[in-house]
Amino acid sequence: MNRIFRTRTFSRWMKRAGLTNADLCLAVTEMQRGLVDADLGGHLVKKRVALTGRGKRGGTRTIVATRFDKRWYFLYGFSKNDRENINKQELEFFRQVGRELLGLDSQQIENALTRGEIMEVCCGCDKEQKSNS
C-alpha cells in the first residue's frame, strides 16, 4: 500500500496553486510507471503535475522524495511561470530532507504526522467528499 505525504510547506503552496490530493495521487501513479521528468539523485525526482484546465505544460513542478516503493514525500512545488528550476543549494537541502524523511520508521512517521510536520494524502477521499456534499 502506498503512503503519500506532503510537507507543511508543500501543503500551503499546494492550496495556493490549486492542486488537490487527487492530483498528487495521479502523479504518484504516473511515477510508479516510470513517468518522471528528472531524476535529481539522492532519491529525489522532479515531476510535472497538471493543473485543471491547463495541462502539464502550464502546470506545476514538484520535488518528490521516494525510493519508488511504498512512500512518497512531496517536498516542494513551483510554477513554471515563477521559476525555471531549483538551484544547487536548494537541491542539497531537499536531498537532506528527503534522506531524513525516507529514513523514518513507522513510529517516527506517526510522530511527524501528530506534530503537523507532514500530512498524509488520502487517495480517493476527494471524490468521496465531493459526493457527500
C-alpha positions as CSV (number, residue, x, y, z in Angstrom):
1,M,0.0,0.0,0.0
2,N,1.3,3.4,-1.0
3,R,1.6,6.1,1.6
4,I,1.8,9.6,0.2
5,F,2.8,12.6,2.3
6,R,3.3,16.3,1.8
7,T,5.3,18.6,4.0
8,R,3.7,21.6,5.7
9,T,5.4,24.0,3.3
10,F,4.3,22.0,0.3
11,S,0.7,21.8,1.7
12,R,0.5,25.6,1.9
13,W,1.9,26.1,-1.6
14,M,-0.4,23.3,-2.9
15,K,-3.5,25.2,-1.8
16,R,-2.4,28.4,-3.4
17,A,-1.6,26.6,-6.6
18,G,-5.0,24.9,-6.7
19,L,-3.7,21.3,-6.6
20,T,-5.7,18.6,-4.9
21,N,-4.9,15.3,-3.2
22,A,-6.3,13.6,-6.3
23,D,-3.7,15.4,-8.4
24,L,-0.9,14.1,-6.2
25,C,-2.3,10.6,-6.3
26,L,-2.3,10.7,-10.1
27,A,1.3,11.9,-10.1
28,V,2.4,9.0,-7.9
29,T,0.6,6.6,-10.2
30,E,2.5,8.0,-13.1
31,M,5.8,8.0,-11.3
32,Q,5.3,4.3,-10.5
33,R,5.1,3.7,-14.2
34,G,8.4,5.5,-14.7
35,L,7.0,8.8,-15.8
36,V,9.2,11.3,-14.1
37,D,10.6,14.5,-15.6
38,A,14.0,14.3,-14.0
39,D,15.9,12.1,-11.6
40,L,17.7,14.6,-9.3
41,G,19.8,11.9,-7.5
42,G,19.6,11.2,-3.8
43,H,16.1,9.6,-4.1
44,L,14.7,12.9,-5.4
45,V,12.7,13.3,-8.6
46,K,11.1,16.2,-10.4
47,K,7.5,15.6,-11.5
48,R,5.2,17.9,-13.5
49,V,1.7,17.9,-12.2
50,A,-1.1,19.2,-14.4
51,L,-3.5,22.0,-13.2
52,T,-7.1,21.6,-14.1
53,G,-7.7,23.2,-17.4
54,R,-4.1,24.0,-18.1
55,G,-2.4,20.6,-18.6
56,K,1.2,19.8,-17.7
57,R,2.9,22.4,-19.8
58,G,1.2,25.2,-17.9
59,G,1.1,23.3,-14.7
60,T,3.4,23.0,-11.8
61,R,6.7,21.3,-10.9
62,T,7.1,19.2,-7.8
63,I,10.1,17.8,-6.0
64,V,9.4,14.4,-4.5
65,A,11.5,12.1,-2.2
66,T,10.9,8.5,-2.9
67,R,12.6,5.1,-3.4
68,F,9.8,4.2,-5.8
69,D,8.3,1.8,-3.3
70,K,5.7,2.5,-0.6
71,R,6.4,6.0,0.5
72,W,6.3,9.3,-1.4
73,Y,7.0,12.7,0.1
74,F,6.1,15.8,-1.8
75,L,8.7,18.4,-0.6
76,Y,8.4,21.4,-2.8
77,G,6.4,22.8,-5.6
78,F,6.7,25.7,-8.0
79,S,5.0,27.1,-11.1
80,K,7.0,27.2,-14.3
81,N,5.9,30.8,-14.7
82,D,7.5,31.7,-11.3
83,R,10.9,30.0,-11.9
84,E,12.6,27.6,-14.2
85,N,14.2,25.2,-11.7
86,I,15.7,24.9,-8.2
87,N,19.3,25.9,-7.6
88,K,22.2,23.7,-6.2
89,Q,21.8,24.9,-2.6
90,E,18.1,24.0,-2.7
91,L,18.8,20.7,-4.3
92,E,21.2,19.8,-1.5
93,F,18.7,20.9,1.1
94,F,15.9,18.8,-0.4
95,R,18.2,15.8,-0.6
96,Q,18.9,16.1,3.1
97,V,15.2,16.5,4.0
98,G,14.4,13.6,1.7
99,R,17.0,11.3,3.3
100,E,15.6,12.2,6.7
101,L,12.0,11.5,5.7
102,L,12.8,8.3,3.9
103,G,14.7,7.1,6.9
104,L,11.8,7.5,9.3
105,D,10.3,4.3,10.9
106,S,6.6,3.8,11.4
107,Q,6.6,5.4,14.9
108,Q,8.6,8.4,13.7
109,I,6.1,8.9,10.8
110,E,3.2,8.9,13.3
111,N,5.0,11.4,15.5
112,A,5.7,13.7,12.5
113,L,2.0,13.4,11.5
114,T,0.9,14.3,15.0
115,R,3.2,17.3,15.1
116,G,1.9,18.5,11.8
117,E,5.3,18.4,10.1
118,I,3.9,16.2,7.4
119,M,0.3,15.4,6.2
120,E,-0.9,12.1,4.7
121,V,-2.6,12.2,1.3
122,C,-5.8,10.2,1.1
123,C,-6.3,8.9,-2.4
124,G,-10.0,8.7,-3.3
125,C,-11.1,11.0,-0.4
126,D,-11.6,14.0,-2.7
127,K,-14.2,12.0,-4.7
128,E,-15.9,10.8,-1.5
129,Q,-16.1,14.3,0.0
130,K,-17.5,15.8,-3.2
131,S,-20.1,13.1,-3.5
132,N,-21.1,13.7,0.1
133,S,-21.7,17.4,-0.4
